């Protein structure tokens, strides 16, 4: 019995060792390269499962973790289009996209991260140098181009690192933006100057509009006064003409002139429907009771006043 147990134990160990040398497992988060005499296959193994292989040195298996990784690049100072410095902290989300190229060009995750940091630094310098400082910091949100910068940086970085190193960059973002004290003072001075300029422009526009409104009002006032003066002159002229007729008539025949004045007064008073309670002998309404016998004075008759 004792010998049988030893034999079984030895067999189990041999089977386990045999499986360890002739098989391997690929998990869902892994990709594997099976190299036959160090010759790489056309495609890596990406489907999870248990696979068999020849033992070394005939075949070697290299596994790669294909899960997403987050890498935060080193904080670096970059010059903008106007040669103003900004301190940018950028991060990327990446994974091993091409295991064979990654194995040949990089080999390890640590080396991949070092290469990515170098590539990110170059990308920052190229892309950020295309934008002015006002597109990073601005009181107008529409002038800030953060999203556009991130998209350009991702496009600039993605294809080269995948082609050269087998690294697939899924996303890129600017985590933090810092400005030096000197640049901060310049920014606030520029913002203050810009606000003062806008204020002065607004005040000038207001003063111009106020002057135009006052000018239009003065012109309208002058036109109205001129029209009123002309109307007043016309009315005075008409009144003077009518008064001259009455004066002339009054001088020639005072009694007949007074009669015509009374008739005109009665006509004006009774022009509309009205109820008047007065004494019957009240002037000029006594004309309604009895019209005096009057006739215009003969201009050829001798003047009795002389």
Secondary structure, 3 states (H helix, E strand, C coil): CHHHHHHHHHHHHHHHHHHHHHEEEECCCEEEEEEECCECCCCCECCCEEEECCCCCCEEEEEEECCCEEEECCCEEEECCCCCEEEEEEEEEEEECCHHHHHHHCCCHHHHHHHHHHHHHHHHHHHHCCCCHHHCCCCCHHHCCHHHHHHHHHHHHHHHHHHHHCEEEEEEEEEEEECCHHHHHHHHHHHHHHHHHHHHHHHHHHHHHHHHHHHHHHHHHHHHHHHHHHHHHHHHHHHHHHHHHHHHHHHHCHHHHHHHHHHHHHHHHCCCCCCCCCCCCCCCCHHHHCCCCCCCCCCCCCCCCC
